[in-house]
Amino acid sequence: MKTLEQVRKDFSFVNECIYLDSATTGLSWDGQADLAGGFYREAKRRGYAGGHSVWAAKEEKIKDRLAGLWRTKPGEIYFYSSTTEFVNLIAYSLKIEAGQTIVMACGEYPAIVKPWQFLVNGGVGLVFVDISNEEYHDEELIKAIDERTKLVVVSHVQYTTGTKADLVKLGKACHEKGTLLFVDGTQAFGATDTDLSEVDFYVASTFKWSLGAFGLGVAMIKETALDDLDPAYCGYGGARMQYGTPNYPTLWTLDGALDYFEEVGWDKVYDQVSALTDHLMDGLRKLGIDVLTPRNAKAGIISFQHEKGAEIETEMAKRKIYFAYRDGFVRIAPHFYNTIEDIDTMLGALAEMI
């Protein structure tokens, strides 16, 4: 097993700065760049003469691994170019009638909001729930579900507030009312445990917490949800909703990232993220900062609002302390390659600034 001290050495950039922005883009460990080339060395150099069996085997291997992580089936795993592609695919394929509604919280990431808006022209209603208290995020969404609700759309971890949805609780509430559940897991995959046993549609881009590459979205479509889809696109593919060829070099990268996580241990990764965010929340509150992220519903993002949010981001970057200011929220996002000392250094600099 790889220790966290060894992890720290592998991610050399964290020795040049304090990087607390994995919610924007995760880091690569030294040598990860060679993984994408594995596709060309191991498969593509032989063309179809043996190479196809290699890349097809890689695809099936990753499906098996993701199914195990997510409590689902390998046959329910799909690959696309991005989260945005998958959301649009489901939006244009969903069998939904005039008078039915889609429920989501206000302030969701635009890429999972905009693809549904064309449905309004056909009489579908978009219901936006104003979450008054992040600690009751799931309950307020559930209250908005009624006999007209076809689908609930939610982020597993919200990109500004950092609130983590309880997918099992939400899914059961949806299914009791005949409603489907769509989840964007981009800010969760790699940072927190994921149980898709009660989820109908799930997607995550891999360039953030899961240490993968740009150009790959991993998705899950529950077998029981296929009857609710009329595929909007067709292509040369064996699976009903997989109309195109996966981006194979990015699959090689993801496979290597999964290897890395397993070498560290998934529980160790999740525990480190949890310990760092707990310490961060305590430190922010000692500075008198009102943290928006609920302690009992968090993953890797800790968020607060401040009148000097943009200035804080800029000034911290000058000190080589990196995190993000997004849509009015200061968003600090440590990952397992960070340390308590990173958090303390950032808190000290923040105290001077405010």
Secondary structure, DSSP 8 states (H G I E B T S, - for coil): ---HHHHHHH-GGGGTSEE-BTTT-----TTTHHHHHHHHHHTGGGTTSSHHHHHHHHHHHHHHHHHHHHTS-GGGEEEES-HHHHHHHHHHHB---TT-EEEEETT--GGGTGGGGGGGGGT-EEEEE--S-GGGHHHHHHHT--TTEEEEEEESB-TTT-BB--HHHHHHHHHHTT-EEEEE-TTTBTTB----TT-SEEEEESSSTT---TT-EEEEE-GGGGGGB--S---S-SSTT--S---HHHHHHHHHHHHHHHHH-HHHHHHHHHHHHHHHHHHHHHTT--B-S-TTSBSS-EEE--TTHHHHHHHHHHTTEE-EEETTEEEEB--TT--HHHHHHHHHHHHHH-
